């Protein structure tokens, strides 16, 4: 049976409920949203700057380590070679000057050892290895090692008056301290003043 559309439904029939429309949450005002985004952008910029700075520091540190490895790579080898240089110097010091004058063999041998020593010193210098100044200098615990004190009233106190073993440094680092004897009993030199003497 077909119902006439013009006839209203009976009053006791409940009407269909209207579909629920989701209520949109209230959006924050535009100014607050812009401020929050600007704060986030500022934080990200700061983080980026910190990350770049840290990367640059790591790069510099690695470059410095690589440079140090290159400059000081020969240090342990050089320490072993220094004993050879010491022995050459001892050999020359053991020959009295009078022995060279009348003996051609002693003169030739000594000249050969001198040339060898000079060549060794030149080779060491090419790699940044040089002697630590000692004889006649004021004692410096950074580069000298005092083995004994010697009574010497003619020298200012604290002056190196004897070198038992030469010291060396490689570039700006100490490779081996000079073993020295220092004067005592002479005039005192105030700290910071240079010793103006030749021993």
LOFIBA-138014 format. One line per field, with one value per atom (N, C-alpha, C, O): z negated, x, y; residue in one letter. Coordinates in Angstrom, 3 decimals, padded with zeros to 6 digits, always signed. Each point is the difference from the previous one (the first is absolute). Example, Ala and Ser with C-alpha at 12.3 -4.5 7.8 and 13.67 -1.06 7.14 Angstrom:
2
zz	(-007.800	+000.000	+000.000	-000.665	+001.385	-000.060	-000.730	-000.169)
xx	(+013.190	-000.890	+000.900	+001.036	-001.386	+000.820	-000.770	+000.509)
yy	(-005.690	+001.190	+001.200	-000.019	+001.069	+001.190	+001.090	+001.108)
rest	(A	A	A	A	S	S	S	S)
REM end
This chain:
199
zz	(+000.000	+000.000	+000.000	-000.748	+001.574	+000.180	-000.846	-000.038	-000.663	-000.870	+000.774	+000.753	-000.944	+000.687	-000.644	-001.223	+002.013	-000.564	-000.652	-000.828	+001.149	-000.579	-001.398	-000.736	+000.378	-001.310	-000.987	+000.253	-001.365	-001.028	-000.745	-000.169	-000.287	-000.766	-001.326	-000.474	-000.120	-001.276	-001.034	+000.084	-001.037	-000.985	-000.915	-000.532	+000.321	-000.937	+000.624	-000.705	+001.987	+000.653	-000.283	+000.322	-000.913	-000.307	+001.257	+000.935	-000.932	+001.171	-000.056	-001.082	+002.241	+000.076	-000.543	+000.334	-001.151	-000.543	+001.093	+000.966	-001.140	+000.984	-000.157	-001.118	+002.239	-000.093	-000.778	+000.134	-000.985	-000.814	+000.866	+000.725	-000.818	+000.716	-001.017	-001.035	+001.320	-000.981	-000.198	+000.943	-002.213	-000.323	+000.122	-000.675	+001.512	+000.186	-001.246	-000.560	+000.145	-001.152	+000.380	+001.154	-002.101	+000.280	+000.320	-000.819	+001.978	+000.423	-000.797	-000.289	-000.074	-000.734	+000.873	+001.227	-001.833	+000.792	+000.864	-000.369	+001.487	+000.968	-000.608	+000.306	-001.150	-000.597	-000.853	+000.047	-000.837	-000.839	+000.854	-000.311	+001.365	+000.902	+000.661	+000.094	+000.356	+000.634	-001.015	+000.325	-001.549	-001.035	-000.304	-000.166	+000.092	-000.275	+001.128	-000.250	+001.496	+001.147	+000.033	+000.316	-000.638	-000.017	-001.083	+000.203	-001.356	-001.078	+000.434	-000.290	+000.974	+000.475	+001.036	-000.018	+000.923	+001.016	-000.679	+000.384	-001.391	-000.715	-000.686	+000.024	-000.635	-000.662	+001.015	-000.249	+001.395	+001.036	+000.531	+000.276	-000.132	+000.455	-001.015	+000.366	-001.649	-001.051	+000.018	-000.086	+000.201	+000.052	+001.189	-000.108	+001.247	+001.209	-000.201	+000.394	-001.009	-000.246	-000.936	+000.225	-001.289	-000.906	+000.729	-000.195	+001.030	+000.742	+000.954	+000.133	+000.537	+000.912	-000.764	+000.442	-001.605	-000.795	-000.490	+000.020	-000.454	-000.483	+001.143	-000.193	+001.372	+001.163	+000.344	+000.312	-000.371	+000.291	-001.038	+000.350	-001.622	-001.049	+000.210	-000.159	+000.511	+000.252	+001.189	-000.034	+001.092	+001.195	-000.358	+000.400	-001.171	-000.391	-000.864	+000.170	-001.108	-000.886	+000.805	-000.255	+001.220	+000.832	+000.848	+000.170	+000.368	+000.775	-000.873	+000.427	-001.673	-000.921	-000.350	-000.060	-000.172	-000.322	+001.176	-000.182	+001.396	+001.182	+000.170	+000.348	-000.596	+000.101	-001.056	+000.294	-001.522	-001.070	+000.329	-000.228	+000.772	+000.378	+001.030	-000.064	+001.011	+001.023	-000.576	+000.370	-001.285	-000.547	-000.986	-000.056	-000.729	-001.086	+000.260	-000.914	+002.144	+000.312	-000.199	-000.342	+000.558	-000.081	-001.411	-000.201	-000.775	-001.349	-000.611	-000.506	+000.542	-000.640	+000.764	-000.610	+001.940	+000.790	-000.317	-000.154	+000.060	-000.276	-001.351	-000.134	-000.876	-001.319	+000.098	-000.655	+001.473	+000.151	+000.737	-000.314	+001.293	+000.793	-000.825	+000.272	-001.276	-000.801	-000.698	-000.216	-000.135	-000.647	+000.975	-000.415	+001.708	+001.004	+000.051	+000.051	-000.066	-000.011	-001.244	+000.073	-001.222	-001.237	+000.147	-000.415	+000.999	+000.152	+000.962	-000.210	+001.248	+000.912	-000.744	+000.171	-000.993	-000.764	-001.007	-000.180	-000.486	-000.966	+000.691	-000.539	+001.731	+000.750	+000.328	-000.104	+000.498	+000.317	-001.246	+000.034	-001.148	-001.244	-000.555	-000.737	+001.081	-000.532	+000.693	-000.512	+001.680	+000.734	-000.409	+000.282	-000.947	-000.368	+001.245	+000.966	-000.974	+001.173	+000.409	+001.186	-002.148	+000.344	+000.791	+000.782	-000.980	+000.709	+001.487	+000.812	-000.447	+001.406	+000.748	+001.203	-001.909	+000.674	+000.620	+001.144	-001.851	+000.514	+000.635	+000.447	-000.396	+000.480	+001.105	-000.255	+001.472	+001.146	-000.118	+000.371	-000.879	-000.116	-001.010	+000.266	-001.427	-001.018	+000.531	-000.260	+001.007	+000.563	+001.003	-000.040	+000.932	+001.017	-000.644	+000.382	-001.355	-000.681	-000.735	+000.077	-000.786	-000.746	+000.945	-000.289	+001.406	+000.991	+000.538	+000.181	+000.072	+000.484	-001.020	+000.368	-001.650	-001.047	-000.113	-000.197	+000.321	-000.035	+001.143	-000.196	+001.384	+001.153	-000.214	+000.349	-000.921	-000.281	-001.020	+000.155	-001.196	-001.019	+000.595	-000.284	+001.123	+000.626	+000.877	+000.000	+000.755	+000.865	-000.820	+000.373	-001.507	-000.861	-000.583	-000.027	-000.439	-000.573	+001.078	-000.280	+001.502	+001.090	+000.315	+000.269	-000.301	+000.262	-001.094	+000.286	-001.536	-001.103	+000.137	-000.224	+000.593	+000.131	+001.111	-000.093	+001.135	+001.081	-000.507	+000.560	-001.611	-000.584	-001.249	-000.776	+000.590	-001.101	-001.333	-001.041	+001.047	-001.246	-000.178	+000.866	-001.990	-000.221	-001.457	-000.885	+000.679	-001.336	-000.918	+000.431	-001.706	-001.033	-000.487	-000.419	+000.463	-000.511	-001.476	-000.794	+000.435	-001.392	-000.564	-000.965	+001.549	-000.587	-000.137	+000.979	-002.226	-000.250	-000.161	-000.302	+000.499	-000.128	-001.448	-000.785	+000.449	-001.326	-000.048	+000.970	-002.088	-000.133	+000.200	-000.627	+001.510	+000.290	-000.191	+000.797	-001.838	-000.260	+001.100	+000.031	+000.866	+001.113	+001.060	+000.705	-000.593	+001.040	-000.533	+000.720	-001.978	-000.602	-001.161	-000.671	+000.453	-001.175	-000.766	+000.488	-001.706	-000.803	-000.598	-000.691	+000.967	-000.536	-001.246	-000.872	+000.809	-001.172	-000.013	+000.985	-002.139	-000.138	-000.136	-000.590	+001.147	-000.075	-000.614	+000.416	-001.411	-000.599	+001.056	+000.527	-000.224	+000.962	-000.303	+000.386	-001.098	-000.408	+001.166	-000.115	+001.247	+001.148	+000.853	+000.814	-000.987	+000.815	-000.855	-001.173	+001.743	-000.754	-000.402	+000.753	-001.937	-000.499	+000.938	+000.431	-000.124	+000.896	+001.460	+000.866	-000.583	+001.376	+000.325	-000.835	+002.042	+000.441	+000.297	+000.869	-001.600	+000.181	+000.615	+000.376	-000.274	+000.657	+000.577	-000.630	+001.847	+000.653	+000.113	+000.678	-001.349	+000.040	+001.183	+000.542	-000.161	+001.169	+000.613	-000.688	+001.990	+000.687	-000.010	+000.087	-000.195	+000.089	+001.392	+000.706	-000.318	+001.324	-000.125	-000.904	+001.822	+000.103	+001.455	+000.922	-000.745	+001.335	+000.155	-000.706	+001.642	+000.176	-001.342	-000.487	-000.121	-001.259	-001.200	-001.088	+001.267	-001.105	-000.382	+000.841	-002.138	-000.480	+000.363	-000.303	+000.958	+000.365	-001.097	-000.385	-000.099	-001.070	-000.735	+000.641	-001.989	-000.724	+000.014	+000.100	-000.202	-000.121	-001.438	-000.939	+000.766	-001.331	-000.319	+000.694	-001.742	-000.244	-001.450	-000.894	+000.690	-001.337	-000.082	+000.960	-002.111	-000.139	-001.083	-000.956	+001.134	-000.930	-001.279	+000.001	-001.102	-001.267	-000.685	+000.251	-001.106	-000.723	+000.660	-000.594	+001.805	+000.687	-000.314	-000.852	+001.555	-000.233	+000.369	+000.959	-001.731	+000.260	+001.058	-000.032	+000.964	+001.057	-000.331	-000.210	+000.156	-000.283	+001.066	+001.164	-001.549	+000.974	+001.131	-000.221	+001.416	+001.174	+000.733	+001.168	-001.815	+000.679	+000.743	-000.404	+001.504	+000.806	-000.561	-000.556	+000.708	-000.371	+001.179	+001.120	-001.369	+001.071	-000.142	-000.438	+000.822	-000.172	+001.087	+000.561	-000.273	+000.918	-000.775	-000.587	+000.584	-000.738	+000.976	-000.394)
xx	(+000.850	-000.850	+000.884	+000.975	-001.314	+000.835	-000.543	-001.206	+002.133	-000.430	+000.059	+000.942	-001.954	-000.073	+001.004	+000.026	+000.780	+001.016	-000.614	+000.660	-001.861	-000.607	-000.547	-000.327	+000.229	-000.565	+001.150	+001.006	-001.144	+001.045	+000.007	-001.055	+002.203	+000.068	-000.688	-000.125	-000.313	-000.684	+000.891	+001.226	-001.829	+000.720	+000.844	+000.992	-001.324	+000.782	+001.260	+000.785	-000.571	+001.217	+001.135	-000.106	+001.177	+001.099	+000.726	+000.186	+000.219	+000.720	+001.444	+000.556	+000.037	+001.398	+000.928	-000.145	+001.076	+000.905	+000.879	+000.356	-000.013	+000.856	+001.427	+000.461	+000.229	+001.378	+000.881	-000.131	+001.068	+000.874	+001.127	+000.667	-000.479	+001.109	+001.122	-000.215	+001.430	+001.076	+000.311	+000.101	+000.043	+000.296	+001.505	+000.759	-000.312	+001.427	+000.545	-000.605	+001.791	+000.613	+000.377	+000.308	-000.338	+000.307	+001.488	+000.837	-000.500	+001.391	+000.623	-000.668	+001.984	+000.624	+000.061	+000.018	+000.012	+000.088	+001.261	+000.994	-001.025	+001.102	+001.289	+001.078	-001.166	+001.207	+000.745	+001.228	-001.976	+000.639	+000.675	+001.103	-001.754	+000.550	+001.279	+000.977	-000.970	+001.188	+001.139	+001.144	-001.452	+001.033	+000.598	+001.214	-002.065	+000.491	+000.901	+001.040	-001.436	+000.813	+001.325	+001.037	-001.061	+001.240	+000.940	+001.213	-001.774	+000.834	+000.626	+001.169	-001.931	+000.523	+001.098	+001.020	-001.231	+001.024	+001.273	+001.100	-001.237	+001.172	+000.756	+001.230	-001.960	+000.645	+000.739	+001.124	-001.760	+000.646	+001.254	+001.003	-001.054	+001.182	+001.136	+001.155	-001.504	+001.015	+000.615	+001.219	-002.084	+000.502	+000.932	+001.035	-001.413	+000.817	+001.356	+001.033	-001.040	+001.265	+000.898	+001.206	-001.800	+000.785	+000.583	+001.162	-001.978	+000.469	+001.131	+000.978	-001.118	+001.062	+001.278	+001.095	-001.240	+001.177	+000.698	+001.228	-002.005	+000.579	+000.714	+001.085	-001.689	+000.627	+001.313	+000.993	-000.991	+001.218	+001.085	+001.173	-001.560	+000.970	+000.601	+001.206	-002.044	+000.494	+000.951	+001.038	-001.388	+000.856	+001.362	+001.043	-001.072	+001.262	+000.843	+001.215	-001.886	+000.723	+000.658	+001.149	-001.877	+000.559	+001.158	+000.999	-001.126	+001.098	+001.232	+001.121	-001.338	+001.122	+000.672	+001.226	-002.047	+000.566	+000.804	+001.072	-001.602	+000.730	+001.308	+001.026	-001.063	+001.217	+001.012	+001.190	-001.654	+000.899	+000.614	+001.187	-002.022	+000.540	+001.106	+001.020	-001.221	+001.025	+001.259	+001.114	-001.295	+001.156	+000.792	+001.226	-001.927	+000.672	+000.102	+000.312	-000.570	+000.030	+001.385	+000.131	+000.901	+001.360	+000.576	+001.171	-001.962	+000.532	+000.644	+001.119	-001.796	+000.574	+001.237	+000.971	-001.005	+001.179	+001.157	+001.143	-001.458	+001.034	+000.657	+001.213	-002.001	+000.584	+001.063	+001.040	-001.306	+000.976	+001.251	+001.112	-001.297	+001.132	+000.875	+001.193	-001.773	+000.780	+001.176	+001.032	-001.173	+001.129	+001.169	+001.159	-001.460	+001.070	+000.706	+001.229	-002.014	+000.596	+000.863	+001.074	-001.544	+000.789	+001.332	+001.036	-001.054	+001.228	+000.977	+001.212	-001.720	+000.891	+000.685	+001.199	-001.956	+000.578	+001.017	+001.057	-001.368	+000.951	+001.304	+001.090	-001.221	+001.191	+000.872	+001.224	-001.849	+000.772	+000.631	+001.146	-001.896	+000.535	+001.142	+000.841	-000.798	+001.037	+001.345	+001.031	-001.042	+001.262	+000.611	-000.578	+001.744	+000.622	+000.502	+000.410	-000.438	+000.440	+001.432	+000.329	+000.517	+001.399	+000.127	+000.938	-001.885	+000.075	-000.259	+000.479	-001.221	-000.315	+001.163	+000.156	+000.658	+001.050	+001.076	+000.391	+000.081	+001.119	-000.385	+000.873	-002.162	-000.410	-001.042	-001.127	+001.511	-000.912	-001.221	-001.103	+001.282	-001.119	-001.010	-001.202	+001.678	-000.899	-000.702	-001.184	+001.921	-000.596	-001.106	-001.086	+001.367	-000.981	-001.227	-001.134	+001.372	-001.105	-000.875	-001.228	+001.871	-000.746	-000.786	-001.143	+001.740	-000.694	-001.225	-001.058	+001.198	-001.135	-001.137	-001.172	+001.519	-001.027	-000.680	-001.213	+001.996	-000.585	-000.989	-001.076	+001.446	-000.908	-001.273	-001.097	+001.257	-001.165	-000.910	-001.221	+001.807	-000.791	-000.748	-001.180	+001.885	-000.658	-001.171	-001.053	+001.255	-001.077	-001.191	-001.153	+001.446	-001.084	-000.772	-001.230	+001.931	-000.665	-000.864	-001.124	+001.644	-000.766	-001.247	-001.061	+001.180	-001.158	-001.044	-001.193	+001.638	-000.936	-000.725	-001.207	+001.947	-000.608	-001.042	-000.979	+001.179	-001.003	-001.343	-001.046	+001.073	-001.231	-000.433	-000.828	+001.385	-000.416	+000.616	-000.492	+001.572	+000.648	+001.252	+000.875	-000.793	+001.159	+000.452	-000.730	+001.964	+000.593	-000.710	-000.453	+000.367	-000.493	+001.205	+000.995	-001.056	+001.132	+000.223	-000.941	+002.206	+000.255	+001.228	-000.114	+001.286	+001.235	-000.029	-000.190	+000.382	+000.009	-001.376	-000.110	-000.941	-001.371	-000.456	+000.573	-001.599	-000.600	-000.760	-000.656	+000.744	-000.674	-001.505	-000.628	+000.062	-001.432	-000.534	+000.316	-001.119	-000.477	-000.894	-000.267	-000.194	-000.825	+000.818	-000.520	+001.814	+000.832	+001.307	+000.703	-000.383	+001.231	-000.343	-001.019	+001.895	-000.112	+001.314	+001.052	-001.123	+001.210	+000.447	-000.764	+002.011	+000.558	+000.844	+000.136	+000.430	+000.802	+000.233	-000.242	+000.721	+000.394	+001.515	+000.607	-000.002	+001.450	+000.320	-000.544	+001.434	+000.441	+000.766	+001.012	-001.505	+000.677	-000.418	-001.077	+001.976	-000.320	+000.067	-000.469	+001.048	+000.129	-001.260	-000.162	-000.730	-001.218	-001.214	-000.047	-000.935	-001.236	-000.658	+000.016	-000.586	-000.642	-001.138	-000.795	+000.735	-001.047	+000.414	-000.805	+002.063	+000.494	+000.461	+000.611	-000.903	+000.468	+001.490	+000.407	+000.413	+001.454	+000.568	+001.171	-001.994	+000.463	-001.206	-001.053	+001.232	-001.063	+000.487	+000.989	-001.691	+000.378	-000.648	+000.556	-001.730	-000.688	-000.850	-000.780	+000.942	-000.743	-001.501	-000.419	-000.368	-001.449	-000.472	+000.664	-001.803	-000.559	-001.490	-000.665	+000.157	-001.446	-000.405	+000.772	-002.006	-000.550	-001.120	-001.007	+001.203	-000.887	-000.128	+000.991	-002.163	-000.154	-000.127	-000.371	+000.671	-000.089	+001.388	+000.889	-000.731	+001.271	+000.092	-000.891	+001.988	+000.234	+000.823	-000.269	+001.281	+000.841	+000.624	+000.557	-000.633	+000.604	+001.524	+000.569	+000.074	+001.459	+000.366	-000.582	+001.548	+000.487	+001.156	+001.016	-001.173	+000.946	+000.444	-000.623	+001.744	+000.450	-000.157	+000.291	-000.753	-000.225	+000.897	+000.373	-000.039	+000.901	-000.725	-001.187	+001.942	-000.516	+001.140	+001.176	-001.544	+001.012	+000.361	+000.720	-001.197	+000.277	-001.066	-000.860	+000.919	-001.009	-001.394	-000.172	-000.814	-001.385	-000.605	+000.194	-000.926	-000.690	-001.483	-000.566	-000.087	-001.441	-000.769	+000.401	-001.511	-000.802	-000.451	-000.369	+000.402	-000.470	+001.127	-000.162	+001.306	+001.129	+000.798	+000.057	+000.557	+000.791	+001.418	+000.521	+000.085	+001.393	+000.808	-000.148	+000.993	+000.790	+001.449	+000.872	-000.650	+001.345	+000.283	-000.916	+002.174	+000.445	+000.927	+000.983	-001.290	+000.829	+000.909	+000.798)
yy	(-001.161	+001.161	+001.208	+000.081	+000.835	+001.190	+001.103	+000.246	+000.440	+001.089	+001.286	+000.249	+000.568	+001.295	+000.929	+000.141	+000.475	+000.889	+001.223	+000.628	-000.265	+001.195	-000.269	+000.931	-002.205	-000.333	-000.051	-000.663	+001.350	+000.035	-001.300	-000.611	+000.161	-001.233	+000.186	+001.129	-002.175	+000.117	+000.679	-000.076	+000.723	+000.806	-000.852	+000.498	-001.731	-000.799	-000.589	-000.633	+000.818	-000.506	+000.975	+001.184	-001.662	+000.929	+000.433	-000.780	+002.042	+000.538	-000.518	-000.188	-000.036	-000.469	+001.088	+001.175	-001.570	+001.019	+000.588	-000.675	+001.957	+000.684	-000.542	-000.229	+000.026	-000.520	+000.985	+001.216	-001.799	+000.854	+000.544	-000.738	+002.016	+000.654	+000.201	+000.631	-001.169	+000.161	+001.476	+000.784	-000.449	+001.398	+000.190	-000.696	+001.613	+000.267	+000.684	+000.913	-001.402	+000.640	+001.419	+000.297	+000.525	+001.393	+000.120	-000.379	+000.891	+000.180	+001.148	+000.993	-001.134	+001.092	+001.241	-000.098	+001.216	+001.214	-000.013	-000.626	+001.292	+000.000	+000.531	-000.509	+001.509	+000.585	-001.018	-000.073	-000.723	-001.012	-001.061	-000.450	+000.061	-001.025	+000.505	-000.743	+001.969	+000.579	+000.084	-000.314	+000.735	+000.106	-001.369	-000.124	-000.917	-001.357	-000.483	-000.608	+000.878	-000.416	+000.756	-000.583	+001.867	+000.775	-000.512	-000.062	-000.305	-000.548	-001.324	-000.257	-000.572	-001.282	+000.220	-000.688	+001.651	+000.310	+000.499	-000.397	+001.263	+000.512	-001.138	-000.029	-000.906	-001.139	-000.864	-000.437	+000.193	-000.809	+000.695	-000.659	+001.988	+000.742	-000.132	-000.217	+000.353	-000.129	-001.399	-000.156	-000.866	-001.380	-000.188	-000.657	+001.242	-000.119	+000.676	-000.541	+001.724	+000.704	-000.799	-000.097	-000.482	-000.836	-001.213	-000.354	-000.271	-001.181	+000.376	-000.735	+001.896	+000.438	+000.310	-000.348	+001.013	+000.328	-001.269	-000.086	-000.881	-001.268	-000.723	-000.547	+000.545	-000.636	+000.693	-000.658	+001.984	+000.764	-000.294	-000.128	+000.021	-000.318	-001.391	-000.194	-000.757	-001.365	+000.001	-000.660	+001.402	+000.074	+000.598	-000.517	+001.628	+000.633	-000.933	-000.096	-000.596	-000.914	-001.126	-000.360	-000.188	-001.071	+000.510	-000.699	+001.924	+000.574	+000.197	-000.273	+000.757	+000.212	-001.323	-000.086	-000.957	-001.314	-000.543	-000.579	+000.773	-000.474	+000.764	-000.586	+001.900	+000.809	-000.430	-000.119	-000.115	-000.444	-001.358	-000.231	-000.668	-001.316	+000.162	-000.686	+001.591	+000.227	+000.630	-000.373	+001.337	+000.716	-000.839	+000.092	-000.916	-000.713	-001.502	-000.762	+000.330	-001.430	-000.599	-001.175	+001.982	-000.529	+000.081	-000.323	+000.745	+000.247	-001.238	+000.082	-001.226	-001.192	-000.481	-000.450	+000.544	-000.365	+000.946	-000.429	+001.725	+001.000	-000.251	+000.159	-000.552	-000.274	-001.095	+000.076	-001.091	-001.077	+000.484	-000.424	+001.310	+000.496	+000.944	+000.131	+000.525	+000.943	-000.671	+000.635	-001.899	-000.691	-000.138	+000.008	-000.135	-000.046	+001.351	+000.062	+001.026	+001.343	+000.192	+000.597	-001.104	+000.095	-000.723	+000.520	-001.706	-000.778	+000.669	-000.058	+000.683	+000.738	+001.144	+000.224	+000.498	+001.113	-000.517	+000.605	-001.729	-000.576	-000.411	+000.195	-000.763	-000.410	+001.213	-000.069	+001.173	+001.204	+000.596	+000.448	-000.440	+000.557	-000.842	+000.515	-001.805	-000.893	+000.187	-000.435	+001.085	+000.180	+001.339	+001.049	-001.068	+001.270	+000.731	-000.644	+001.987	+000.759	-000.323	+000.039	-000.354	-000.296	-001.297	-000.159	-000.780	-001.286	+000.187	-000.791	+001.814	+000.227	+000.634	-000.211	+000.985	+000.783	-000.878	+000.228	-001.197	-000.780	-001.320	-000.744	+000.435	-001.317	+000.164	+000.424	-000.761	+000.159	-000.900	+000.403	-001.609	-000.932	+000.537	-000.008	+000.479	+000.553	+001.244	+000.211	+000.614	+001.218	-000.351	+000.578	-001.520	-000.402	-000.639	+000.288	-001.154	-000.663	+001.016	-000.055	+000.978	+001.004	+000.903	+000.355	+000.016	+000.833	-000.736	+000.601	-001.888	-000.790	-000.064	+000.087	-000.238	-000.033	+001.358	+000.071	+001.023	+001.347	+000.210	+000.566	-001.023	+000.131	-000.819	+000.436	-001.621	-000.845	+000.666	-000.009	+000.585	+000.682	+001.188	+000.206	+000.585	+001.161	-000.418	+000.638	-001.731	-000.506	-000.473	+000.219	-000.877	-000.474	+001.176	-000.024	+001.050	+001.177	+000.676	+000.415	-000.304	+000.624	-000.823	+000.563	-001.876	-000.872	+000.165	+000.103	-000.077	+000.195	+001.348	+000.083	+000.963	+001.323	+000.035	+000.740	-001.526	-000.045	-000.511	+000.331	-001.131	-000.531	+000.779	-000.477	+001.662	+000.865	-000.360	+000.435	-001.230	-000.416	+000.848	+000.014	+000.692	+000.864	-000.081	-000.446	+000.897	-000.020	+000.986	+001.061	-001.435	+000.907	+000.812	-000.591	+001.930	+000.793	-000.312	-000.005	-000.256	-000.376	+000.704	+000.755	-000.988	+000.500	+001.516	+000.721	-000.244	+001.430	+000.623	+001.188	-001.976	+000.517	-000.122	-000.755	+001.501	-000.123	-001.323	-000.378	-000.318	-001.287	+000.172	+000.853	-001.675	+000.026	-001.418	-000.883	+000.648	-001.368	-000.557	-001.201	+002.055	-000.487	-000.733	-000.864	+001.216	-000.613	-000.592	-000.709	+001.000	-000.515	-000.927	+000.165	-001.142	-000.851	+000.114	-000.414	+000.985	+000.207	-001.325	-000.674	+000.311	-001.233	+000.268	-000.858	+002.073	+000.351	+001.506	+000.699	-000.223	+001.397	+000.040	-000.894	+001.948	+000.149	+001.356	+001.023	-001.020	+001.256	+000.798	-000.463	+001.666	+000.876	+001.435	+000.452	+000.256	+001.368	+000.969	+001.133	-001.557	+000.908	+000.044	+000.910	-001.876	-000.066	+000.327	-000.370	+001.060	+000.255	-001.315	-000.974	+000.963	-001.212	-000.404	+000.835	-002.135	-000.498	-000.031	-000.341	+000.696	-000.046	-001.418	-000.667	+000.212	-001.327	+000.117	+000.771	-001.546	+000.060	-001.276	-000.043	-000.988	-001.223	-000.735	-000.092	-000.429	-000.774	-001.437	-000.281	-000.623	-001.409	-000.726	-000.955	+001.425	-000.568	+001.101	+000.657	-000.467	+001.050	-000.297	-001.153	+002.205	-000.134	+000.377	+000.759	-001.290	+000.284	+000.264	-000.506	+001.306	+000.167	-000.185	+000.263	-000.721	-000.187	+001.014	-000.048	+000.963	+001.155	+000.720	+000.545	-000.524	+000.734	-000.944	+000.441	-001.725	-000.956	-000.500	-000.137	-000.130	-000.535	-001.479	-000.793	+000.452	-001.402	-000.693	-001.138	+001.868	-000.534	+001.176	+000.891	-000.862	+001.128	-000.093	-001.087	+002.236	+000.031	-000.342	+000.544	-001.446	-000.358	+000.939	+000.002	+000.792	+001.084	+000.055	-000.572	+001.296	+000.386	+001.509	+000.714	-000.227	+001.432	+000.573	-000.681	+001.952	+000.679	+000.365	+000.325	-000.387	+000.524	+000.743	-000.263	+001.181	+000.767	+001.310	+000.803	-000.559	+001.253	+001.037	-000.222	+001.376	+001.035	-000.497	-000.752	+001.182	-000.418	+000.916	+001.215	-001.809	+000.746	-000.017	-001.073	+002.251	+000.009	-000.779	-000.009	-000.651	-000.738	+000.906	+001.154	-001.680	+000.757	+000.692	+000.356	-000.153	+000.625	-001.064	-001.161	+001.596	-000.911	-000.085	+000.967	-002.122	-000.160	+000.509	-000.489	+001.462	+000.611	-000.453	+000.751	-002.001	-000.553	-001.014	-000.601	+000.420	-001.040	-000.917	+000.454	-001.727	-000.948	-000.689	-000.850)
rest	(X	X	X	X	X	X	X	X	X	X	X	X	X	X	X	X	X	X	X	X	X	X	X	X	X	X	X	X	X	X	X	X	X	X	X	X	X	X	X	X	X	X	X	X	X	X	X	X	X	X	X	X	X	X	X	X	X	X	X	X	X	X	X	X	X	X	X	X	X	X	X	X	X	X	X	X	X	X	X	X	X	X	X	X	X	X	X	X	X	X	X	X	X	X	X	X	X	X	X	X	X	X	X	X	X	X	X	X	X	X	X	X	X	X	X	X	X	X	X	X	X	X	X	X	X	X	X	X	X	X	X	X	X	X	X	X	X	X	X	X	X	X	X	X	X	X	X	X	X	X	X	X	X	X	X	X	X	X	X	X	X	X	X	X	X	X	X	X	X	X	X	X	X	X	X	X	X	X	X	X	X	X	X	X	X	X	X	X	X	X	X	X	X	X	X	X	X	X	X	X	X	X	X	X	X	X	X	X	X	X	X	X	X	X	X	X	X	X	X	X	X	X	X	X	X	X	X	X	X	X	X	X	X	X	X	X	X	X	X	X	X	X	X	X	X	X	X	X	X	X	X	X	X	X	X	X	X	X	X	X	X	X	X	X	X	X	X	X	X	X	X	X	X	X	X	X	X	X	X	X	X	X	X	X	X	X	X	X	X	X	X	X	X	X	X	X	X	X	X	X	X	X	X	X	X	X	X	X	X	X	X	X	X	X	X	X	X	X	X	X	X	X	X	X	X	X	X	X	X	X	X	X	X	X	X	X	X	X	X	X	X	X	X	X	X	X	X	X	X	X	X	X	X	X	X	X	X	X	X	X	X	X	X	X	X	X	X	X	X	X	X	X	X	X	X	X	X	X	X	X	X	X	X	X	X	X	X	X	X	X	X	X	X	X	X	X	X	X	X	X	X	X	X	X	X	X	X	X	X	X	X	X	X	X	X	X	X	X	X	X	X	X	X	X	X	X	X	X	X	X	X	X	X	X	X	X	X	X	X	X	X	X	X	X	X	X	X	X	X	X	X	X	X	X	X	X	X	X	X	X	X	X	X	X	X	X	X	X	X	X	X	X	X	X	X	X	X	X	X	X	X	X	X	X	X	X	X	X	X	X	X	X	X	X	X	X	X	X	X	X	X	X	X	X	X	X	X	X	X	X	X	X	X	X	X	X	X	X	X	X	X	X	X	X	X	X	X	X	X	X	X	X	X	X	X	X	X	X	X	X	X	X	X	X	X	X	X	X	X	X	X	X	X	X	X	X	X	X	X	X	X	X	X	X	X	X	X	X	X	X	X	X	X	X	X	X	X	X	X	X	X	X	X	X	X	X	X	X	X	X	X	X	X	X	X	X	X	X	X	X	X	X	X	X	X	X	X	X	X	X	X	X	X	X	X	X	X	X	X	X	X	X	X	X	X	X	X	X	X	X	X	X	X	X	X	X	X	X	X	X	X	X	X	X	X	X	X	X	X	X	X	X	X	X	X	X	X	X	X	X	X	X	X	X	X	X	X	X	X	X	X	X	X	X	X	X	X	X	X	X	X	X	X	X	X	X	X	X	X	X	X	X	X	X	X	X	X	X	X	X	X	X	X	X	X	X	X	X	X	X	X	X	X	X	X	X	X	X	X	X	X	X	X	X	X	X	X	X	X	X	X	X	X	X	X	X	X	X	X	X	X	X	X	X	X	X	X	X	X	X	X	X	X	X	X	X	X	X	X	X	X	X	X	X	X	X	X	X	X	X	X	X	X	X	X	X	X	X	X	X	X	X	X	X	X	X	X	X	X	X	X	X	X	X	X	X)
REM end
